[in-house]
Amino acid sequence: MSELAEIAERVMEASREAGATDAVAEAIDTAVRQIRFSNSQIDAVNSWSERHLALFVAVGKRVMSSDIRELESAESTAKHLVSLAKSSPPSKSYGGVAKGKQKYRRVTADRKIVDLRDPSKYAWDAIVAAESEGAVNVGGTFYAYHESVGIASTGGANGSDESASVNLSVRAFSQPEASGHAVCCAPRLSGMKAGEAGRKAGELASRAKEPAPGQQGKFDLVIEPLCLGSFVQSTSGMMSALRVEISNSMFINKIGKKVASEDVTFADDPTIDSTSRRSFDHEGVPTRRNVLIQEGVLKTYLHNTSTAKRFRTKTTASAGPLIPTSSSFAAQPIPVHPVLAPGDWTVDELISDTKSGLYINNTWYTRFQNYATGEFSTIPRDAILVIRDGDIVGAAKNIRISDNMMNFWKSIDALSKTSEEVYWWEEAAPPSTLPTVRARQMNITRSA
């Protein structure tokens, strides 16, 4: 048993001795190294680490949780948390934590990432490569993460996990209004292709020169993974059973129904070698691949133990952090690593097969006017390239995609055979593995 698992076990037992009927303790140790660069120069080098323990307790249906930062006093804090739970109002939605002994996959973190001391090389590789493609100003961030976790629950879970990853985000400018954005996310240092990411950002920035105000109307969109990550973040979040229950999802009563084109098969897979791989969810249930949409048909929602009981099904091992409120159990199932199955096109073929469209590099401010029906808008940023008769003929600016998210997924008619893992700020979270897609006849309006 790892040190963190032993800590989690002691705190869980202290909670049970104090009267908790259910308890989950998750001890977490995180180390981060960061490089920030702007104006084609490194301007900050930082590193930090933290150790804390997330604790959830229940006395019957009376629930409480806390994030404990002083582990030396974690057991006494656990006893106090149980006493608070005893005096809190019951949660109508709480259905317990997972029961039974669990077996977990044994996966080790890449020691080259763990031992990495000076990651500045990767920032310089990105900068130099972007400038070789015509960029005159390059900025971004590089992160190296190492996380160790130990978990224990009254349901029988007891285990440990470890992961490491590197994450580069690079944005290049050839002119003040001409930029390109690329990322590289990898669970192994050998997968950090900083030069390739920088080169792509620089090439997109050069192609985006002299953008003209975009036209309104219906256009075919060739959407690369970085932009698609924002749509996936919104879509996968609405597959949470809790979001469905509170009518905050466009997937209400859609199990077994068509919600996307036949070309779309969509899964949440925390088991693949990725930057967000996990061996167990936040209840200690071993993670697994869950196919959410198969050839356009919705197959399941994401569940934890509580939502699974209410829906009369089984958990999908998707329990997120256990964060109750005084009146309801607010924890919800969450996606960990969405994966969109690739197709059989090259990106060049997607472009050459498009008569009148736009190539979208990135986006931000994806906002919904109505989650239940799927109406949304988003503002493309960085390279917006105009496609005419299969060729890129210029660049656009000041546009907004204003459409319906369900319509977007149903309009996809082609996907690239290559995929990449993307993660960038909150717009493309959680990390996802995605191809480039083409969506037919999406509505474009002016953003300014």
N, C-alpha and C positions, 0 to 999 in steps of 0.2 A: 504494500500500500504506500502511495506517495505521501510526502509530508502534507501537501494540501488536502488530500483525501482524509488523512488522519485528523487534521484540524476540522474539516467539515463534519466528520463523524462525531468528534467530541461535542461540537456545538449542537448538532442534531440531537444527541443523547441528552444534553443539558436541557434542551427545549422539551423533550419528552418527559424528563423527570419533573419538570415544572408544571406539567399538565397538558402539554400539546398533544392532540390526537393525530395531527399531521405536522410534519416539518420537513423542509428541504433546505439544506445549507450548501452553498456553492462558494468555495474559496478560490480566488482568482489572483494570479500574479502576472503583471503585464510590464514589458519593457519596450520602449519605443526610441528609435533614432530618427531624426528629422533633418532634412536639408531644404532650405528655401532659397530660391533664386529668382532674380528679376533683373531687367535691363541687361540680360546675358551675363550676369555675375552672381556668384553665390553671396548671399547677404545674411544668412543665419544658419548656424549649426546647433542643434539642440538634442538633448537626450533626457529621458525621464523614466521612472518606473513607479509602480504603485502595487500595493497588495491590499485586498479588501475581501469582505465576505458578504454575499447576498443571502439573507435569511428570510424564509417564509414560514409562518406558523399558523396553525388553525386549531381552535378549540371547538369541536363540532363544526358549525358553519360560521363561527366568529373568526375572522381572519385578520392577519397583520403581517407587514413585512418591513425590513430595514436593510440599509446598506451600511455595514459595520466597517469602519476604517481603523479602529484600534483593536487589532486581533488579540492583544493581551487580555482585554476585558470582554472578549466575545461571548464567553459562556455566561457571565453575569448579565450582559446585555440581552442575551437570549431569554433568560428567566424574566427580565423586565418586560420584554416584548410579549411573552406569553401572558403576563398579568394584564397588559393592555388589551390583548385580544379577548380575554375573558370578559372585559367590560364594554367591548365594542358591539354594535348591533350586528345581527346575523346577516350573512350574504345569501340571498335567494339563489344566486347562480353558481355557487361553489359546489363542486361535485367530487372533491377529493383529489389525491395525487395518485400517480400510477403505482400499482402493487406488483410485487414479485421480484425475484432475483434477476439481475440483468447481466448479459455478457456484452462486452464492448470490443470493437476492432482496436487492435494495437497499432498505432501510427505514431511515428516519431517526427519531430520537427527537423528541418534542414539545418544542420549544425553550421553550415557556412553563413546562413543568415544570423543565427544566434551569436556567432563569433565575430560578425562584421563590426569593425570599429570605425572605419572611415569610408562612408558611402559617397563621398564627394565625386568620385570618379564617374558615377552614373549621371550626376547632374551635368558634369562637363561633357560627357558623351552626348547627351541630349542637346545641349546648347550648340556644340560644334556641328552636329548633324543637321540641326534646323537651319543654321546659318549657311551651310553648304547648299541648301535648297532655296536660298534667297531671303531668309528671315533676317530682319535687322534688329529685332528685340525679342528676347525669349525669356519666359518666366515659368515658374511651376514649383512643385514640391516632390520630394522623395521621402518615403517612409519605409522603415524596416521594423516589423513587429515580431515580438516573441511572447506568446501567452501560454501559461500553464494553468490548469483547472483541476480542482478536486471536488467531487460532489457526494453527498450522502442524504438519504431520505428515510423517513419512517416506513415508506412503502417497500424498502429493500434495496434501493439503488445505492451503489457504492463503487466509485471508479475515478479515474483520472484521465486527463486528455492534455495534449500539447500541440501547438501549432506555431508556425512561423510564416511570414510572408513579406514580400516587398511590393511597393506600390509607387509608381511614378505617374505624375500628371504634368504634361508639358503643353504650354500654349505659346505659339509663335506668331509674330506680326511681321508682315512685309510693308504695310502701310497702317496708319491709325485705325482705319475701318476694314482692314483685311487681315484676318487671323485664321489660324487652324489649331485644333486641339486634338491631342492624342494621349492615350494612357497605356501603361504596361503594368499588369498585375500578375504576380506569380507566387506560388508557394515554395519555389526553389530559386536560389540565386542564379542558377544556370538559365532560368527562364526570363531573367531581366534583360530585355533587349532595348536598352535605353537609346542606343543610336537609331534603331528602327523607329521608335516612337518619335524621337526628335525629327527624323527625316520626314516622317509622314506629316507632322504638324507644320514643318516648314514648307513642304510641297503644297499642302492645302492653303496655307497663307498666301503663297505666290499665285495660286489659281484664283484666289478670292480678290485680287486687286481690282480697283475701280468698280466697286459694286454699285448697281443702279437700283432705285426703289422698285421693289417687287410688284408684280401684277396680282390683282385679285382674281379669284375664279377657282375652277377645279383642275388639279394637277396630279399626275402620278409622282409619287415621292420615292426616291431611293434613299433609304434611311440606314445609316451605318450604326454599329452597336452602341457607340457612346450616346447618341440621341435615343436609340431604342431602349437603352437602360432606364431612362426616365419613364417611358411608357410601361415598361415591365415592372418598375417599382410601384407604380399606381395600380396596375392590374393585379399583380400577385398579392398586394396588400388587401385588395377587395375579395380575395379568395379565403380570407380568414373567416371561419364560421361565426365568430363574434361580430365581425363587420356585417355579415349577412343578417344576423339576428336583430341588429339595431337599425336595419334598413339603410346602411351606409355602404352599399355595394350594388353593382349592376348585375350581380350573379344570383339574386334572390329567385328561388324556384327554378333554377336553370340546370340542375343536375340531369344528365341524360339528353340535354338539348344542345342544339348547335349555337356556339358562341363565337366561332372563328371560322376561317376558311378551312377546307380539308387539308391544306398544306401546313397547318399549324398543329404541332404536338409540343406541349409545354409541360415541364416537370419542375418540381423543387427537389434538388438533389444535394444534400449536405455531405454525401459520402464521397463525391469525386474529389480528386486532388485539386484543390482550389484555395483561394485566400480565405474563404469562410467555412472550410470544412470543419465539421463537428462530429464527435463520436456519439454524443447524447444530447438530448434537448434539455431544457431547464427543469424538467421533472426527473431527469435521469433515464429516460427511455432511449434505447439505441436508435439513432437516426437511420433513415432509409430513403430511397428514392420514391417519391410520390408523383405519379402521372396525374396532372390536374386537367389538362385538355388533351384528348387523343383524336387526331385527325379532325379537329374542329369541334368535338363534342366534350362538354364539361363532365368530368368523371367523379370528382370529389371536391370537398372543401378541405381546408387545413384545420386540424383539430388538436386540442390538448385533451386531457382526461375529462375536464368539466364539460366542454362543448360536446365531446363525443357522447357523453351520457345523455345530454339533452337532445341530441340528434339521433340517439339510439344506434350508434355506430362505434367504431374503435378509434383511438387516438392515431393520428398520422405521425406521431413523434415530432410535433411542431410547436410544443409549448415554448412560449417566449418567457422573458423575465416575469416573475410572479410579483405583481404590483397591485395589491388590493386597495380599495378605498373604504371609507367607513360605511358606505351603503350598498356597494356591489363589488363583485369580483371582477376587477378591471383588466386582469392579465388576459392576453389574447394570443391565439396561435399566430405565428409569424412565418413568412418564408425566410429561408436561410441562404439558399443559392439557386435562384431560378435558372433554368436551362431551356432554351428554345432549340428544338432539333433543326439541324441545317438542311438545306435543300441540295440542288445539283447544278446551280448556276455559279459562274464566276462573277465578281463584282463588275468587271468590264462588260460582261454579257448583259448584266442588269441595265447598265447605262446604254449600251448600244441597241437594246431592244425597246428603249423608252422613246416615244415620239415627242412628247411635250411634258416636261417634268422638272423636278428640282432634286438635287443631291443635297441631303441634309447631314451635316457633320455633327452638330451638337444642339442642345436646347437648354432652356432653363425656364423657371416660373411656369411649370405645368400645373394648372389649376382647374378644378372642376366646378362648373355651375350647378351640377346635380349629380351626386355620386350614384343615386339609385337608377338613373337613366343613362349615365355615362357621358353627358355633354361636358366637353373640356376645351381648353385652349392652351397653347404653349408658344413660346417665343424662340424660334431657332436663333442660335448664335454661332459665331465663328463662320466657317466656310458654308455659304449657301450658293451652290453652283447651278446655273441654268442649263438644262438639257434640251436640245432641239434636234430632232431627227437622229437620235443616237449619239450625238456629240455634245461635249461641254463647250458652250459658246460664250460664257460670261459668268458674272456673279451678281447676286441680288442682296438686298438688305431691307430692313424694316418690314418684315412680314410676320404673320401669326398663323399657326395652324389652328383653325377653329372648327371642330367637328365632334364626332361621337366616338368614344373609345371602343365600344363594341363594333361599330362600323369600321374602325381602323383594323381590328383583327380580322374581320370578315373580308376586308378588301385586299388582304395580302395574297398575291398570286405567284410570288417567286422569292426564294431564299438562297443565299450564297452557300456554297459547299464548305466554306471556311468559317470558323467561329473564333471569337476571342473573348477573354474575360475582361469585363469593364467594371470600373468603380470610380466614381468621381463625386465627391461632396454628397449632399443629400439628394441631388437630382438623379443619380444613378446608383442608389443603394436599395437593397443589399447588393453585394457583388453578384454579377450574373455572367453566364457564358452564352453569347448570342452571335448569330450571323448578321449579315446585312440583308435587309428585306426591301421588297417593292410593294407599296400600297397604292392601289389604283384610285384615282379621282377623289383625292382628299381636298377639303375646302380650305382655301388660303385667303386671308384678309390682311389688311394693312395694320401694322402695329404702331405707326406714328404718322 
